[in-house]
Amino acid sequence: MNYTYLHRLYQKRPELEAKLELYEARDCFGDEEIDDGTDRELRKRLTEIGTGIDTLEHLNAR
């Protein structure tokens, strides 16, 4: 199992979650709603990371 890659995925996930949370909270700071796809890209990347983590953990469980 590639523990280095799994460790990087674990580190990257909270970083992306924080970016998404900040992006979604922009309206609280008076920023206008801008639909530039950033939220969709962050959600997509979080899904990919979650899938990667699940796959690596499943492979390790064997």
PDB file with one MODEL, atoms N, CA, C and O in Angstrom:
MODEL        1
ATOM      1  N   MET A   1       0.838  -1.184   0.000  1.00  0.00           N
ATOM      2  CA  MET A   1       0.000   0.000   0.000  1.00  0.00           C
ATOM      3  C   MET A   1       0.878   1.241   0.000  1.00  0.00           C
ATOM      4  O   MET A   1       1.929   1.272   0.640  1.00  0.00           O
ATOM      5  N   ASN A   2       0.442   2.248  -0.715  1.00  0.00           N
ATOM      6  CA  ASN A   2       1.198   3.483  -0.804  1.00  0.00           C
ATOM      7  C   ASN A   2       0.751   4.442   0.305  1.00  0.00           C
ATOM      8  O   ASN A   2      -0.158   5.251   0.119  1.00  0.00           O
ATOM      9  N   TYR A   3       1.410   4.331   1.455  1.00  0.00           N
ATOM     10  CA  TYR A   3       1.028   5.143   2.608  1.00  0.00           C
ATOM     11  C   TYR A   3       1.335   6.617   2.400  1.00  0.00           C
ATOM     12  O   TYR A   3       0.637   7.475   2.938  1.00  0.00           O
ATOM     13  N   THR A   4       2.366   6.920   1.629  1.00  0.00           N
ATOM     14  CA  THR A   4       2.708   8.313   1.358  1.00  0.00           C
ATOM     15  C   THR A   4       1.574   8.995   0.608  1.00  0.00           C
ATOM     16  O   THR A   4       1.181  10.110   0.952  1.00  0.00           O
ATOM     17  N   TYR A   5       1.051   8.335  -0.408  1.00  0.00           N
ATOM     18  CA  TYR A   5      -0.053   8.894  -1.196  1.00  0.00           C
ATOM     19  C   TYR A   5      -1.304   9.029  -0.335  1.00  0.00           C
ATOM     20  O   TYR A   5      -1.995  10.045  -0.401  1.00  0.00           O
ATOM     21  N   LEU A   6      -1.597   8.017   0.465  1.00  0.00           N
ATOM     22  CA  LEU A   6      -2.761   8.064   1.346  1.00  0.00           C
ATOM     23  C   LEU A   6      -2.621   9.214   2.344  1.00  0.00           C
ATOM     24  O   LEU A   6      -3.588   9.931   2.603  1.00  0.00           O
ATOM     25  N   HIS A   7      -1.444   9.390   2.894  1.00  0.00           N
ATOM     26  CA  HIS A   7      -1.190  10.477   3.834  1.00  0.00           C
ATOM     27  C   HIS A   7      -1.418  11.832   3.169  1.00  0.00           C
ATOM     28  O   HIS A   7      -2.005  12.728   3.774  1.00  0.00           O
ATOM     29  N   ARG A   8      -0.957  11.986   1.925  1.00  0.00           N
ATOM     30  CA  ARG A   8      -1.177  13.243   1.197  1.00  0.00           C
ATOM     31  C   ARG A   8      -2.658  13.492   0.954  1.00  0.00           C
ATOM     32  O   ARG A   8      -3.118  14.631   1.035  1.00  0.00           O
ATOM     33  N   LEU A   9      -3.409  12.434   0.657  1.00  0.00           N
ATOM     34  CA  LEU A   9      -4.854  12.594   0.459  1.00  0.00           C
ATOM     35  C   LEU A   9      -5.518  13.053   1.747  1.00  0.00           C
ATOM     36  O   LEU A   9      -6.382  13.930   1.731  1.00  0.00           O
ATOM     37  N   TYR A  10      -5.106  12.452   2.872  1.00  0.00           N
ATOM     38  CA  TYR A  10      -5.649  12.860   4.171  1.00  0.00           C
ATOM     39  C   TYR A  10      -5.326  14.328   4.470  1.00  0.00           C
ATOM     40  O   TYR A  10      -6.147  15.032   5.058  1.00  0.00           O
ATOM     41  N   GLN A  11      -4.156  14.787   4.077  1.00  0.00           N
ATOM     42  CA  GLN A  11      -3.769  16.174   4.308  1.00  0.00           C
ATOM     43  C   GLN A  11      -4.520  17.135   3.385  1.00  0.00           C
ATOM     44  O   GLN A  11      -4.894  18.231   3.801  1.00  0.00           O
ATOM     45  N   LYS A  12      -4.733  16.734   2.162  1.00  0.00           N
ATOM     46  CA  LYS A  12      -5.355  17.609   1.170  1.00  0.00           C
ATOM     47  C   LYS A  12      -6.851  17.793   1.411  1.00  0.00           C
ATOM     48  O   LYS A  12      -7.393  18.865   1.140  1.00  0.00           O
ATOM     49  N   ARG A  13      -7.527  16.753   1.922  1.00  0.00           N
ATOM     50  CA  ARG A  13      -8.978  16.820   2.093  1.00  0.00           C
ATOM     51  C   ARG A  13      -9.414  17.987   2.979  1.00  0.00           C
ATOM     52  O   ARG A  13     -10.280  18.751   2.555  1.00  0.00           O
ATOM     53  N   PRO A  14      -8.862  18.172   4.189  1.00  0.00           N
ATOM     54  CA  PRO A  14      -9.319  19.303   5.009  1.00  0.00           C
ATOM     55  C   PRO A  14      -8.992  20.661   4.387  1.00  0.00           C
ATOM     56  O   PRO A  14      -9.721  21.633   4.582  1.00  0.00           O
ATOM     57  N   GLU A  15      -7.903  20.716   3.646  1.00  0.00           N
ATOM     58  CA  GLU A  15      -7.545  21.960   2.963  1.00  0.00           C
ATOM     59  C   GLU A  15      -8.625  22.338   1.946  1.00  0.00           C
ATOM     60  O   GLU A  15      -9.057  23.489   1.886  1.00  0.00           O
ATOM     61  N   LEU A  16      -9.051  21.363   1.153  1.00  0.00           N
ATOM     62  CA  LEU A  16     -10.094  21.623   0.166  1.00  0.00           C
ATOM     63  C   LEU A  16     -11.440  21.897   0.828  1.00  0.00           C
ATOM     64  O   LEU A  16     -12.207  22.736   0.354  1.00  0.00           O
ATOM     65  N   GLU A  17     -11.729  21.197   1.918  1.00  0.00           N
ATOM     66  CA  GLU A  17     -12.971  21.445   2.643  1.00  0.00           C
ATOM     67  C   GLU A  17     -13.001  22.873   3.174  1.00  0.00           C
ATOM     68  O   GLU A  17     -14.045  23.525   3.131  1.00  0.00           O
ATOM     69  N   ALA A  18     -11.874  23.364   3.672  1.00  0.00           N
ATOM     70  CA  ALA A  18     -11.798  24.734   4.183  1.00  0.00           C
ATOM     71  C   ALA A  18     -11.988  25.744   3.052  1.00  0.00           C
ATOM     72  O   ALA A  18     -12.669  26.754   3.230  1.00  0.00           O
ATOM     73  N   LYS A  19     -11.396  25.478   1.903  1.00  0.00           N
ATOM     74  CA  LYS A  19     -11.570  26.371   0.755  1.00  0.00           C
ATOM     75  C   LYS A  19     -13.025  26.416   0.317  1.00  0.00           C
ATOM     76  O   LYS A  19     -13.552  27.485   0.009  1.00  0.00           O
ATOM     77  N   LEU A  20     -13.672  25.263   0.287  1.00  0.00           N
ATOM     78  CA  LEU A  20     -15.076  25.209  -0.104  1.00  0.00           C
ATOM     79  C   LEU A  20     -15.935  25.953   0.914  1.00  0.00           C
ATOM     80  O   LEU A  20     -16.841  26.697   0.539  1.00  0.00           O
ATOM     81  N   GLU A  21     -15.657  25.757   2.183  1.00  0.00           N
ATOM     82  CA  GLU A  21     -16.419  26.442   3.229  1.00  0.00           C
ATOM     83  C   GLU A  21     -16.272  27.956   3.098  1.00  0.00           C
ATOM     84  O   GLU A  21     -17.256  28.687   3.211  1.00  0.00           O
ATOM     85  N   LEU A  22     -15.070  28.420   2.866  1.00  0.00           N
ATOM     86  CA  LEU A  22     -14.836  29.849   2.688  1.00  0.00           C
ATOM     87  C   LEU A  22     -15.537  30.359   1.436  1.00  0.00           C
ATOM     88  O   LEU A  22     -16.134  31.435   1.449  1.00  0.00           O
ATOM     89  N   TYR A  23     -15.465  29.599   0.374  1.00  0.00           N
ATOM     90  CA  TYR A  23     -16.121  29.986  -0.875  1.00  0.00           C
ATOM     91  C   TYR A  23     -17.631  30.117  -0.661  1.00  0.00           C
ATOM     92  O   TYR A  23     -18.249  31.070  -1.134  1.00  0.00           O
ATOM     93  N   GLU A  24     -18.215  29.161   0.050  1.00  0.00           N
ATOM     94  CA  GLU A  24     -19.659  29.180   0.290  1.00  0.00           C
ATOM     95  C   GLU A  24     -20.063  30.299   1.251  1.00  0.00           C
ATOM     96  O   GLU A  24     -21.209  30.748   1.228  1.00  0.00           O
ATOM     97  N   ALA A  25     -19.142  30.750   2.087  1.00  0.00           N
ATOM     98  CA  ALA A  25     -19.443  31.788   3.066  1.00  0.00           C
ATOM     99  C   ALA A  25     -19.170  33.198   2.545  1.00  0.00           C
ATOM    100  O   ALA A  25     -19.324  34.168   3.287  1.00  0.00           O
ATOM    101  N   ARG A  26     -18.772  33.323   1.298  1.00  0.00           N
ATOM    102  CA  ARG A  26     -18.435  34.646   0.765  1.00  0.00           C
ATOM    103  C   ARG A  26     -19.557  35.654   0.922  1.00  0.00           C
ATOM    104  O   ARG A  26     -19.306  36.831   1.182  1.00  0.00           O
ATOM    105  N   ASP A  27     -20.796  35.201   0.765  1.00  0.00           N
ATOM    106  CA  ASP A  27     -21.910  36.136   0.867  1.00  0.00           C
ATOM    107  C   ASP A  27     -22.010  36.739   2.262  1.00  0.00           C
ATOM    108  O   ASP A  27     -22.547  37.837   2.414  1.00  0.00           O
ATOM    109  N   CYS A  28     -21.513  36.056   3.276  1.00  0.00           N
ATOM    110  CA  CYS A  28     -21.502  36.606   4.635  1.00  0.00           C
ATOM    111  C   CYS A  28     -20.562  37.802   4.746  1.00  0.00           C
ATOM    112  O   CYS A  28     -20.714  38.646   5.628  1.00  0.00           O
ATOM    113  N   PHE A  29     -19.592  37.862   3.842  1.00  0.00           N
ATOM    114  CA  PHE A  29     -18.620  38.953   3.853  1.00  0.00           C
ATOM    115  C   PHE A  29     -18.988  40.052   2.868  1.00  0.00           C
ATOM    116  O   PHE A  29     -18.220  40.992   2.662  1.00  0.00           O
ATOM    117  N   GLY A  30     -20.171  39.932   2.258  1.00  0.00           N
ATOM    118  CA  GLY A  30     -20.631  40.966   1.345  1.00  0.00           C
ATOM    119  C   GLY A  30     -20.201  40.770  -0.098  1.00  0.00           C
ATOM    120  O   GLY A  30     -20.466  41.627  -0.941  1.00  0.00           O
ATOM    121  N   ASP A  31     -19.549  39.669  -0.393  1.00  0.00           N
ATOM    122  CA  ASP A  31     -19.166  39.407  -1.779  1.00  0.00           C
ATOM    123  C   ASP A  31     -20.398  38.992  -2.568  1.00  0.00           C
ATOM    124  O   ASP A  31     -21.286  38.312  -2.052  1.00  0.00           O
ATOM    125  N   GLU A  32     -20.435  39.408  -3.812  1.00  0.00           N
ATOM    126  CA  GLU A  32     -21.555  39.044  -4.667  1.00  0.00           C
ATOM    127  C   GLU A  32     -21.448  37.585  -5.089  1.00  0.00           C
ATOM    128  O   GLU A  32     -20.364  37.004  -5.136  1.00  0.00           O
ATOM    129  N   GLU A  33     -22.593  37.022  -5.390  1.00  0.00           N
ATOM    130  CA  GLU A  33     -22.646  35.629  -5.868  1.00  0.00           C
ATOM    131  C   GLU A  33     -22.016  35.569  -7.254  1.00  0.00           C
ATOM    132  O   GLU A  33     -22.475  36.237  -8.181  1.00  0.00           O
ATOM    133  N   ILE A  34     -20.991  34.786  -7.389  1.00  0.00           N
ATOM    134  CA  ILE A  34     -20.331  34.596  -8.672  1.00  0.00           C
ATOM    135  C   ILE A  34     -20.325  33.110  -8.964  1.00  0.00           C
ATOM    136  O   ILE A  34     -19.783  32.315  -8.197  1.00  0.00           O
ATOM    137  N   ASP A  35     -20.930  32.744 -10.073  1.00  0.00           N
ATOM    138  CA  ASP A  35     -20.963  31.328 -10.448  1.00  0.00           C
ATOM    139  C   ASP A  35     -19.841  31.070 -11.443  1.00  0.00           C
ATOM    140  O   ASP A  35     -20.059  31.044 -12.654  1.00  0.00           O
ATOM    141  N   ASP A  36     -18.649  30.881 -10.916  1.00  0.00           N
ATOM    142  CA  ASP A  36     -17.490  30.636 -11.768  1.00  0.00           C
ATOM    143  C   ASP A  36     -17.078  29.174 -11.782  1.00  0.00           C
ATOM    144  O   ASP A  36     -16.060  28.823 -12.381  1.00  0.00           O
ATOM    145  N   GLY A  37     -17.859  28.312 -11.127  1.00  0.00           N
ATOM    146  CA  GLY A  37     -17.577  26.883 -11.125  1.00  0.00           C
ATOM    147  C   GLY A  37     -16.613  26.430 -10.063  1.00  0.00           C
ATOM    148  O   GLY A  37     -16.306  25.242  -9.971  1.00  0.00           O
ATOM    149  N   THR A  38     -16.128  27.356  -9.254  1.00  0.00           N
ATOM    150  CA  THR A  38     -15.164  26.994  -8.217  1.00  0.00           C
ATOM    151  C   THR A  38     -15.747  25.989  -7.242  1.00  0.00           C
ATOM    152  O   THR A  38     -15.084  25.018  -6.875  1.00  0.00           O
ATOM    153  N   ASP A  39     -16.987  26.216  -6.819  1.00  0.00           N
ATOM    154  CA  ASP A  39     -17.592  25.295  -5.859  1.00  0.00           C
ATOM    155  C   ASP A  39     -17.748  23.903  -6.444  1.00  0.00           C
ATOM    156  O   ASP A  39     -17.517  22.912  -5.752  1.00  0.00           O
ATOM    157  N   ARG A  40     -18.133  23.815  -7.701  1.00  0.00           N
ATOM    158  CA  ARG A  40     -18.274  22.503  -8.346  1.00  0.00           C
ATOM    159  C   ARG A  40     -16.927  21.805  -8.482  1.00  0.00           C
ATOM    160  O   ARG A  40     -16.830  20.594  -8.289  1.00  0.00           O
ATOM    161  N   GLU A  41     -15.896  22.563  -8.812  1.00  0.00           N
ATOM    162  CA  GLU A  41     -14.558  21.983  -8.948  1.00  0.00           C
ATOM    163  C   GLU A  41     -14.043  21.482  -7.599  1.00  0.00           C
ATOM    164  O   GLU A  41     -13.443  20.410  -7.527  1.00  0.00           O
ATOM    165  N   LEU A  42     -14.271  22.244  -6.537  1.00  0.00           N
ATOM    166  CA  LEU A  42     -13.844  21.817  -5.210  1.00  0.00           C
ATOM    167  C   LEU A  42     -14.596  20.566  -4.773  1.00  0.00           C
ATOM    168  O   LEU A  42     -14.000  19.641  -4.223  1.00  0.00           O
ATOM    169  N   ARG A  43     -15.905  20.537  -5.016  1.00  0.00           N
ATOM    170  CA  ARG A  43     -16.689  19.345  -4.655  1.00  0.00           C
ATOM    171  C   ARG A  43     -16.225  18.121  -5.450  1.00  0.00           C
ATOM    172  O   ARG A  43     -16.136  17.018  -4.911  1.00  0.00           O
ATOM    173  N   LYS A  44     -15.933  18.326  -6.726  1.00  0.00           N
ATOM    174  CA  LYS A  44     -15.456  17.230  -7.573  1.00  0.00           C
ATOM    175  C   LYS A  44     -14.131  16.690  -7.039  1.00  0.00           C
ATOM    176  O   LYS A  44     -13.940  15.478  -6.940  1.00  0.00           O
ATOM    177  N   ARG A  45     -13.234  17.583  -6.700  1.00  0.00           N
ATOM    178  CA  ARG A  45     -11.917  17.179  -6.189  1.00  0.00           C
ATOM    179  C   ARG A  45     -12.047  16.466  -4.847  1.00  0.00           C
ATOM    180  O   ARG A  45     -11.347  15.486  -4.591  1.00  0.00           O
ATOM    181  N   LEU A  46     -12.950  16.963  -3.981  1.00  0.00           N
ATOM    182  CA  LEU A  46     -13.187  16.296  -2.697  1.00  0.00           C
ATOM    183  C   LEU A  46     -13.731  14.890  -2.904  1.00  0.00           C
ATOM    184  O   LEU A  46     -13.355  13.962  -2.188  1.00  0.00           O
ATOM    185  N   THR A  47     -14.612  14.734  -3.877  1.00  0.00           N
ATOM    186  CA  THR A  47     -15.153  13.402  -4.188  1.00  0.00           C
ATOM    187  C   THR A  47     -14.038  12.481  -4.667  1.00  0.00           C
ATOM    188  O   THR A  47     -13.970  11.321  -4.260  1.00  0.00           O
ATOM    189  N   GLU A  48     -13.164  12.994  -5.528  1.00  0.00           N
ATOM    190  CA  GLU A  48     -12.040  12.193  -6.025  1.00  0.00           C
ATOM    191  C   GLU A  48     -11.119  11.773  -4.884  1.00  0.00           C
ATOM    192  O   GLU A  48     -10.680  10.624  -4.829  1.00  0.00           O
ATOM    193  N   ILE A  49     -10.827  12.695  -3.982  1.00  0.00           N
ATOM    194  CA  ILE A  49      -9.957  12.383  -2.846  1.00  0.00           C
ATOM    195  C   ILE A  49     -10.618  11.346  -1.945  1.00  0.00           C
ATOM    196  O   ILE A  49      -9.969  10.397  -1.505  1.00  0.00           O
ATOM    197  N   GLY A  50     -11.910  11.528  -1.670  1.00  0.00           N
ATOM    198  CA  GLY A  50     -12.630  10.559  -0.847  1.00  0.00           C
ATOM    199  C   GLY A  50     -12.629   9.175  -1.459  1.00  0.00           C
ATOM    200  O   GLY A  50     -12.458   8.178  -0.757  1.00  0.00           O
ATOM    201  N   THR A  51     -12.821   9.109  -2.775  1.00  0.00           N
ATOM    202  CA  THR A  51     -12.794   7.831  -3.483  1.00  0.00           C
ATOM    203  C   THR A  51     -11.400   7.200  -3.406  1.00  0.00           C
ATOM    204  O   THR A  51     -11.266   5.993  -3.203  1.00  0.00           O
ATOM    205  N   GLY A  52     -10.376   8.025  -3.569  1.00  0.00           N
ATOM    206  CA  GLY A  52      -9.009   7.523  -3.482  1.00  0.00           C
ATOM    207  C   GLY A  52      -8.694   6.976  -2.103  1.00  0.00           C
ATOM    208  O   GLY A  52      -8.073   5.921  -1.973  1.00  0.00           O
ATOM    209  N   ILE A  53      -9.116   7.685  -1.083  1.00  0.00           N
ATOM    210  CA  ILE A  53      -8.896   7.228   0.294  1.00  0.00           C
ATOM    211  C   ILE A  53      -9.620   5.910   0.529  1.00  0.00           C
ATOM    212  O   ILE A  53      -9.040   4.965   1.062  1.00  0.00           O
ATOM    213  N   ASP A  54     -10.890   5.846   0.131  1.00  0.00           N
ATOM    214  CA  ASP A  54     -11.665   4.612   0.306  1.00  0.00           C
ATOM    215  C   ASP A  54     -11.016   3.433  -0.407  1.00  0.00           C
ATOM    216  O   ASP A  54     -10.951   2.327   0.131  1.00  0.00           O
ATOM    217  N   THR A  55     -10.543   3.679  -1.609  1.00  0.00           N
ATOM    218  CA  THR A  55      -9.911   2.601  -2.396  1.00  0.00           C
ATOM    219  C   THR A  55      -8.641   2.109  -1.713  1.00  0.00           C
ATOM    220  O   THR A  55      -8.444   0.904  -1.555  1.00  0.00           O
ATOM    221  N   LEU A  56      -7.776   3.045  -1.304  1.00  0.00           N
ATOM    222  CA  LEU A  56      -6.526   2.647  -0.653  1.00  0.00           C
ATOM    223  C   LEU A  56      -6.778   1.941   0.679  1.00  0.00           C
ATOM    224  O   LEU A  56      -6.104   0.963   1.004  1.00  0.00           O
ATOM    225  N   GLU A  57      -7.746   2.437   1.444  1.00  0.00           N
ATOM    226  CA  GLU A  57      -8.052   1.767   2.709  1.00  0.00           C
ATOM    227  C   GLU A  57      -8.629   0.381   2.476  1.00  0.00           C
ATOM    228  O   GLU A  57      -8.328  -0.549   3.225  1.00  0.00           O
ATOM    229  N   HIS A  58      -9.448   0.232   1.454  1.00  0.00           N
ATOM    230  CA  HIS A  58     -10.028  -1.072   1.132  1.00  0.00           C
ATOM    231  C   HIS A  58      -8.937  -2.054   0.709  1.00  0.00           C
ATOM    232  O   HIS A  58      -8.950  -3.220   1.104  1.00  0.00           O
ATOM    233  N   LEU A  59      -7.990  -1.566  -0.102  1.00  0.00           N
ATOM    234  CA  LEU A  59      -6.895  -2.430  -0.525  1.00  0.00           C
ATOM    235  C   LEU A  59      -6.047  -2.868   0.668  1.00  0.00           C
ATOM    236  O   LEU A  59      -5.546  -3.992   0.697  1.00  0.00           O
ATOM    237  N   ASN A  60      -5.889  -1.986   1.646  1.00  0.00           N
ATOM    238  CA  ASN A  60      -5.100  -2.300   2.825  1.00  0.00           C
ATOM    239  C   ASN A  60      -5.804  -3.317   3.731  1.00  0.00           C
ATOM    240  O   ASN A  60      -5.152  -4.073   4.452  1.00  0.00           O
ATOM    241  N   ALA A  61      -7.130  -3.326   3.686  1.00  0.00           N
ATOM    242  CA  ALA A  61      -7.908  -4.232   4.547  1.00  0.00           C
ATOM    243  C   ALA A  61      -7.814  -5.680   4.089  1.00  0.00           C
ATOM    244  O   ALA A  61      -8.154  -6.585   4.850  1.00  0.00           O
ATOM    245  N   ARG A  62      -7.377  -5.910   2.901  1.00  0.00           N
ATOM    246  CA  ARG A  62      -7.301  -7.277   2.370  1.00  0.00           C
ATOM    247  C   ARG A  62      -6.224  -8.076   3.024  1.00  0.00           C
ATOM    248  O   ARG A  62      -6.032  -9.244   2.688  1.00  0.00           O
TER     249      ARG A  62
ENDMDL
END
